[in-house]
Amino acid sequence: MANVTWCAFDGPEAVSQAATDRLLAAMHRALDARGRADLVLTGGSLGIAMLANLTSERFAARLPQDLAGVHLWWGDERFVGRSDEDRNSGQALDAMAGALSGATLHLVPGPEEAASPEDAAASYARELAGVEFDIVFLGMGPDGHIASLFPGHEQVLEDSADALAELDSPKPPPQRVTMSGSRLRAAAEIVLLFAGEEKHAAAAALLAGASLDGEQTRANVPAPSSAGALELPARLALTDRTTVLSDVSARQLIEAGGAKER
């Protein structure tokens, strides 16, 4: 069982702001502890909004003065050119508008640097060697995918490499590079983000067989089987170190599914 923290907010804006809070907290905590912060970012509307929030006065005032020890990574990337609007990193950098301009960027190689997604994944895996992530942010799609780990795709269960090629994504563009589920799960902290009714069915499936503790903000979730992870890759994101930020409570989802409260 994984004991997951589940926080519900009133809409996507509040979810993104809570994510920004956690990004900044993890950044400061890691810099204070070891002088370096390794942060894994995500795309999607909430992941980009989280970064855009850094330009607001409320969050900009809390940024470290010295960002030299901050390292930014991407949990997945579309295998397209650096200037392509589909690139997660490009969207992120546009959203931040220089807020983290002193940080080190670890960009997934694109066609300019790698002959294929397989080559790009191998290159990124080499760069990831020995890196310990302080926090990983993951969005969840309506089908329950995280990063570029999609239901039914063999990459979901692959743990022989830190980065993998996805050649047939059900969402365009088809060619991508993604961190493996095992690499993402190894982070000191994981934050799973989602909002919107179209995500609630997948969220309810995440909590199948789960129970609430007395505080209502923690859910005990069964460890995923291989079949369960293949069906719903977001199950890989649920660990004792995971916080879910969403627009629906675990209680609502568990009660709707008929599970019992402890």
C-alpha positions in Angstrom: 0.0 0.0 0.0 1.1 3.6 -0.6 -0.1 6.3 1.7 -0.7 9.2 -0.6 -1.5 12.8 0.3 -4.5 14.1 -1.7 -5.3 17.8 -1.8 -8.4 19.2 -3.5 -8.7 22.8 -4.7 -11.4 24.9 -6.3 -10.4 24.8 -9.9 -7.3 24.6 -12.0 -5.9 28.0 -11.1 -5.8 27.1 -7.4 -4.2 23.7 -8.3 -1.5 25.4 -10.3 -0.8 27.8 -7.5 -0.5 25.0 -5.0 2.0 23.3 -7.4 4.1 26.5 -7.6 4.2 26.6 -3.8 5.6 23.1 -3.8 8.1 23.8 -6.6 9.5 26.8 -4.6 9.5 24.9 -1.3 11.4 21.9 -2.8 13.8 24.3 -4.5 14.7 26.1 -1.2 14.8 22.9 0.8 17.3 21.2 -1.6 19.4 24.3 -2.0 19.7 24.7 1.8 20.5 21.0 2.3 23.0 20.4 -0.5 23.4 23.5 -2.6 21.7 21.9 -5.6 18.1 21.4 -6.6 17.1 18.9 -9.3 13.5 19.6 -10.4 11.6 17.6 -13.0 9.0 19.6 -14.9 5.9 18.6 -16.8 4.0 20.0 -19.7 0.2 20.3 -20.0 -1.9 23.2 -19.0 -1.3 22.8 -15.3 2.4 22.3 -15.6 2.8 25.4 -17.8 0.5 27.4 -15.5 2.7 26.4 -12.5 5.7 27.9 -14.2 3.9 31.0 -15.5 2.9 31.7 -11.8 6.6 32.4 -11.1 6.3 35.7 -13.0 3.7 37.0 -10.6 4.7 39.2 -7.7 3.3 36.7 -5.2 5.7 33.9 -6.3 8.6 35.9 -7.8 9.4 37.4 -4.4 10.0 33.9 -3.1 12.5 32.8 -5.8 16.1 32.2 -4.5 18.4 35.1 -5.3 21.0 32.7 -6.6 19.7 30.1 -9.1 23.1 28.7 -10.0 22.4 25.5 -8.1 19.0 24.9 -9.7 18.8 22.2 -12.4 15.7 21.8 -14.6 14.8 18.5 -16.2 11.8 17.4 -18.3 9.9 14.2 -17.6 9.1 13.8 -21.3 9.6 15.7 -24.5 8.3 15.6 -28.0 10.9 14.7 -30.6 10.6 17.8 -32.6 12.9 20.8 -33.4 13.9 23.2 -30.7 11.8 26.0 -32.2 8.7 23.7 -32.6 5.7 25.0 -30.6 5.0 21.4 -29.5 8.1 21.1 -27.4 7.4 21.0 -23.7 10.6 22.8 -22.8 9.8 25.6 -25.3 6.4 26.2 -23.8 7.9 26.1 -20.3 10.6 28.7 -21.1 8.0 31.0 -22.7 5.8 30.7 -19.6 8.6 31.4 -17.2 9.7 34.5 -19.2 13.1 34.5 -17.6 12.0 33.8 -14.0 14.5 31.0 -13.7 17.1 32.3 -16.2 20.0 31.5 -13.9 19.1 27.8 -13.7 20.8 25.1 -15.7 18.6 23.6 -18.3 18.8 19.9 -19.2 17.0 19.7 -22.5 16.0 16.5 -24.1 17.9 16.2 -27.5 15.8 16.9 -30.5 16.3 16.2 -34.2 19.1 18.8 -34.3 21.2 16.8 -31.9 20.0 13.2 -32.3 19.3 11.0 -35.3 16.3 9.3 -33.7 14.2 9.2 -30.6 16.2 6.2 -29.5 19.4 8.1 -29.8 17.9 11.0 -27.9 16.7 8.8 -25.1 20.1 7.1 -24.8 21.8 10.6 -24.7 19.3 11.8 -22.0 19.8 8.6 -20.0 23.6 9.3 -19.9 23.0 12.8 -18.6 20.6 11.5 -16.0 23.1 9.0 -14.5 23.7 9.7 -10.8 21.2 12.5 -10.6 18.9 12.5 -7.6 15.6 14.3 -8.1 14.3 16.5 -5.4 10.8 16.7 -6.9 9.0 15.4 -9.9 5.9 17.0 -11.3 3.6 14.9 -13.4 0.3 15.7 -15.2 -2.3 13.1 -15.8 -4.3 12.7 -19.0 -7.9 11.6 -19.3 -6.6 8.1 -20.3 -4.4 8.0 -17.2 -1.1 8.5 -18.9 1.8 10.3 -17.3 4.9 11.8 -19.0 4.8 9.9 -22.3 3.9 6.6 -20.7 0.6 5.5 -22.3 -1.8 2.8 -21.4 -1.0 -0.5 -23.0 2.5 0.6 -24.3 5.5 -1.6 -23.3 7.4 1.5 -22.1 5.2 1.7 -19.0 6.9 -1.4 -17.5 10.4 -0.8 -18.9 12.9 -0.3 -16.1 16.2 -1.1 -17.9 16.9 2.6 -18.8 16.3 6.0 -17.3 15.0 7.4 -20.5 13.0 5.7 -23.3 11.8 6.3 -26.8 8.1 6.4 -27.6 7.6 6.0 -31.4 3.8 5.7 -31.6 2.2 8.1 -29.2 -1.6 8.1 -29.3 -1.4 11.9 -29.1 0.5 13.9 -31.7 3.4 14.2 -32.3 4.0 10.4 -32.3 7.7 10.4 -31.6 8.8 11.3 -28.0 11.3 10.7 -25.3 10.2 9.9 -21.8 11.7 9.1 -18.4 10.9 5.6 -17.3 8.4 5.0 -14.6 11.0 3.6 -12.3 13.2 6.7 -12.7 10.3 9.0 -12.0 9.2 7.0 -8.9 12.7 7.3 -7.4 12.3 11.0 -6.7 12.3 12.3 -3.2 8.9 13.9 -3.8 6.3 13.4 -6.5 3.5 15.8 -7.3 0.6 14.5 -9.5 -1.5 17.2 -11.1 -4.9 17.1 -12.7 -8.1 19.1 -13.0 -11.2 18.9 -15.1 -14.1 16.5 -15.2 -12.6 14.6 -18.1 -9.9 13.4 -15.7 -12.2 12.3 -12.9 -12.9 8.8 -14.3 -9.1 8.1 -14.4 -8.7 9.6 -10.9 -11.4 7.3 -9.6 -9.7 4.3 -11.1 -6.5 5.4 -9.4 -8.3 5.0 -6.0 -9.8 1.6 -6.7 -9.4 -0.4 -3.6 -8.2 2.6 -1.6 -9.3 3.8 1.8 -9.2 7.1 3.6 -7.5 7.7 6.9 -9.1 9.9 9.5 -7.6 13.2 8.2 -9.5 12.8 4.9 -6.4 14.1 3.0 -4.5 10.8 2.9 -5.5 7.8 0.9 -4.1 4.2 1.3 -3.7 3.0 -2.3 -2.9 -0.6 -3.3 0.5 -1.0 -4.9 0.1 -1.3 -8.7 0.4 -4.7 -10.4 2.1 -4.8 -13.8 -1.4 -5.2 -15.4 -2.7 -2.3 -13.3 0.1 0.0 -14.4 -0.3 -1.0 -18.1 -4.0 -0.1 -17.8 -3.4 3.2 -15.9 0.2 4.4 -16.0 -0.6 7.1 -13.4 -0.7 4.4 -10.8 3.1 4.4 -11.0 3.1 7.9 -9.6 1.4 6.9 -6.3 4.0 6.4 -3.5 4.3 7.3 0.1 6.1 10.4 -1.1 3.4 11.5 -3.5 1.1 14.5 -3.2 -1.9 14.7 -5.6 -3.1 18.2 -6.4 -6.5 18.2 -8.0 -10.0 19.7 -8.2 -11.7 16.7 -6.7 -11.2 15.1 -3.3 -10.2 11.6 -2.6 -13.2 11.2 -0.4 -15.6 12.1 -3.3 -13.9 9.7 -5.6 -13.7 6.8 -3.1 -17.3 7.2 -2.1 -18.4 7.3 -5.7 -16.6 4.1 -6.2 -18.1 2.4 -3.2 -14.9 2.1 -1.2 -15.0 2.3 2.6 -13.4 4.8 4.9 -11.2 3.5 7.6 
